[in-house]
Amino acid sequence: MEDSPSLDQTLPGGLRVVCERSERSAGVALALRIPAGAKDDPSNKYGLANLVKETLFRATKKKNARKLADAFDYYGIRHSEYTGTEHTTIQVQCLAEHLDAALGLLREVLSLPAFPQAEFETARIQSIQELKHLDDDPMSKVFVLLKQLYLGSGWGHSELGSETTLPEITRDDVLAFWKAHYIPAGSICAVVGKFDPEAVQKQLDGLFANRGEAWPRENAPAAPASNAVQHENKDSEQTQIALAFPCVPRRDEQHEAARLAVGVLGGGMSSRLFTEVREKRALVYSVGAQASSMRDAGLIYAYAGTTAPRAKETLEVIRAELRRLGQDLTQEELDRARVGVKANLLMDQESTAARARELLDSVFFEDRVVSLQESIDRLNGVTVKQVCDYWNAHPPEPYALATIGNAPLGAVQ
């Protein structure tokens, strides 16, 4: 639970800061979201946003790679970075007494990155190697195929880029992307832990050296107008199946109904997909469903890993389970899904890092701070009828279907 109300303020430079003080924590977690991700890659330089992220923490104009790493280690500061479709997120964790040092180092990284040529080349080689590794990880690769099939190449290409576009990216491209996109306007920072919120807000005002107007928001592309299917041949006894279809975005008032519907479908070993596809028919070794949200759109996807002889039946059963959800949902199923979602939500509050991410998400997706109590109340208010009404009004189609295996599955109802 939150210990004090969240402070939400947009600083003079344009950075939006959300602070929440927790007396129970000895540490502080900071999450920073810059609204520039893979969708902002030029069409001939897919992977650029990710290369900026990969080289950002490798050196500054004051410290080489070794000295920078030593500085973070000296204060026990942990950091991680993630490039998504719509944004780049940086997370920092430290003890409360080292927050000033952490903010100083983060400011140095964001304002004075060196982007050394050697480190840039290493990051590019690593991205190419990760892409090659996908051939040995078909479970991950099927989602790469699915994303591009569903969103198109502009929004749907892999954050890593491609083996064709990565060699076209130069250090100058990285520098130009950083100058244009790593700015306070439009960025969001969430801080949770034991600290003085007003003092931290003042410190964060100088986090970026670059300035500029916030980039205009771009809506996600529409879902496929009709069913889209892609198969990639692979000489394997296994078949990977990934299916996606539209869902309302997180800010929509029906989002909780959609979220609980997905919990009924894929929320653990008592879920419908696990019970019907794996337990009763023994068709798969892995099956599940999840929801994903972008700012202006959402999607639900289902996954199954199975053997080639059982692949078509597996997909048919999954499609049947998706179709019938709005017809025979029970109160017991809804209550079980609700408990699971609430448990995850409540347990995340024990982690300052998880709470910082949740604050960041609520502002990014809904443009306001959503309290834990409001989230719980939303979930508690969802009825069986609301879930069924939502599902029947948003049927699981048109869909995008990606498969990897030794043969395509053919037409499936």
GUMARDO-136958 format. One record per residue (C-alpha): residue in one letter; x, y, z. Coordinates in steps of 0.2 Angstrom, whole numbers, plus 5000, padded with zeros to 4 digits. Each point is the difference from the previous one (the first is absolute). Layout:
AXYZ
...
# end
This chain:
M500050005000
E500650184997
D500650095016
S499650184993
P499150074986
S500950024984
L500650174994
D499850034982
Q500850154992
T500650054983
L501750095002
P500450164990
G501049914987
G498649884997
L500449855010
R498649925009
V500449945017
V499049895011
C500749975018
E499349885013
R500949995017
S500049845010
E500649995018
R500249824999
S501449994987
A501850025003
G500350034981
V499450114986
A499449944983
L499950124985
A499249964983
L500350124985
R499049984984
I500550094984
P498749994987
A501149944986
G500149824995
A500149884986
K498650094991
D501150154998
D501449914991
P500250064982
S499449874988
N501749964993
K500850005018
Y498949885010
G500949975017
L500650185002
A499050045016
N500749845008
L501850044995
V499850175009
K499449915016
E501449874999
T501450134998
L499350135012
F500749925016
R501749954992
A500950165003
T499850195003
K501150154995
K500749995018
K500149815003
N500549864989
A499149845001
R501049935014
K499950155011
L498150024997
A499749825005
D501150025015
A499050165005
F498449915000
D500749855009
Y500850115014
Y498350065005
G499149844997
I498950084987
R499149884988
H499450054983
S499149924986
E499450064983
Y498649944988
T499550054983
G498249974995
T498950054985
E499550175007
H501350045013
T501749975008
T499949975019
I501550025012
Q499949935018
V501150045014
Q500049935018
C501150065015
L500150025018
A499150165006
E501750085006
H500749974983
L498650094990
D501050164997
A501449904992
A498849894990
L499150164993
G501750084996
L500649854990
L498449984991
R500150194996
E501749974993
V499549854990
L498550094992
S500950174997
L501849954996
P500049834991
A501549974990
F499449864989
P501849934997
Q500249934982
A500749845007
E498549985012
F498850044986
E500749874989
T500049875014
A498150045003
R499649984982
I500949834999
Q499149945015
S498350054993
I500449904984
Q500549855011
E498450015009
L499050004984
K500949854994
H499749925017
L498150014997
D500249864987
D500449895015
D498650075011
P498449974989
M498950045015
S500750185001
K500150014981
V498149964997
F499650165010
V501250104989
L499049944985
L498450035008
K500350185005
Q500650054982
L498549904993
Y498850095012
L500750185000
G500950014983
S501950034998
G500050185006
W499349965018
G500249824999
H501949974996
S501149925013
E500850135012
L501649924996
G499850054982
S500549884986
E501649934992
T499750114985
T499750175009
L501349995015
P501550024988
E499350164994
I499950085017
T501550125004
R500650085016
D499450164993
D498249934999
V500149955018
L500650175005
A498650094990
F498749885007
W500650045018
K499950194997
A498350004992
H499149885012
Y500950005017
I499150165006
P499050045015
A498450054990
G498949854999
S501149895012
I499349935016
C501049965016
A499349905015
V500949995017
V499549895014
G500849985017
K500750095015
F500550174994
D499450195000
P498850014985
E500150194998
A501949995001
V500149874987
Q498950094988
K501250145000
Q501549894997
L499149924985
D499750174991
G501849994993
L500049814996
F500150044981
A501250114991
N499050004984
R498450104998
G498650014987
E498249984998
A499249845003
W499749894985
P498249994994
R499249845006
E499749874986
N498649875001
A500449824998
P499549934983
A498349914999
A499949815002
P499949904985
A498350024991
S499949824996
N500949845007
A501950014996
V501049845000
Q501949974999
H500949845001
E501949975001
N500749834996
K501249925012
D500549825000
S499449965018
E498949885009
Q499250155009
T498850134994
Q499950175007
I498350094999
A499750185004
L498350094997
A499550185003
F498450104999
P499450185005
C499750055018
V499550175008
P501550115006
R500350015019
R499150175002
D498449934993
E498649975013
Q499849824994
H501949965003
E499749915016
A498749894993
A501249964986
R501449975012
L499049885010
A499449914985
V501849974996
G500349945017
V498649874998
L500849944984
G501850005005
G500350045018
G500849855007
M499749815001
S498250025003
S499750114984
R498949944986
L501449984988
F501149905011
T498649895006
E499249974983
V501649994989
R501349935011
E499149905014
K498549934991
R500849974983
A501950005003
L500250094984
V501450125006
Y501550025011
S499650195002
V498550114998
G499450165006
A499250184997
Q500550175004
A499450184997
S501250144994
S499650194999
M500750144989
R499550185004
D498550004987
A499749814997
G500149835008
L500249824995
I499749835007
Y501149864995
A500049815003
Y501549884998
A500249824999
G501549894998
T499649824994
T500649864988
A499750014981
P498649865000
R499050095013
A500250184994
K498550024990
E498849925014
T500950115013
L499650164990
E498249944997
V499749975019
I500850175004
R498850094987
A498549915007
E500550055018
L500250184995
R498350004991
R499049925015
L500750115014
G498550134998
Q498749875001
D500349895015
L501250105012
T499649955018
Q500150105016
E501349885007
E501150034985
L499950185001
D500350005019
R501549894998
A500750124986
R499750155010
V500949935015
G501549964989
V500150184993
K499850085017
A501349895008
N501350054987
L499550185001
L500150005019
M501649905001
D500850124988
Q499850145013
E501349925011
S501350054987
T500550184997
A500549964983
A498449924995
R499050145008
A501150134990
R499649904984
E498150005004
L500050195003
L500950024984
D498849894990
S498550095008
V500650174994
F500649944983
F498449914996
E498750095009
D500850175003
R499750005018
V500549915016
V498949865004
S500049955018
L500149825006
Q498350015008
E499350064984
S500749864990
I499349885013
D498350084999
R500049994982
L500349815000
N498849975014
G498650094990
V500149884985
T498649884998
V499749844990
K498850104988
Q501350144997
V501349874995
C498849914989
D499450164992
Y501750064997
W500649834992
N498449994989
A500350184994
H501849974997
P500249834993
P501749924997
E500150054982
P500650054988
Y501649925006
A501849994995
L500749825001
A501949965000
T500749835000
I501749924999
G500249814996
N500249874986
A498350044992
P498750144999
L498449965009
G498850034986
A498250085003
V499450005018
Q498350065005
# end
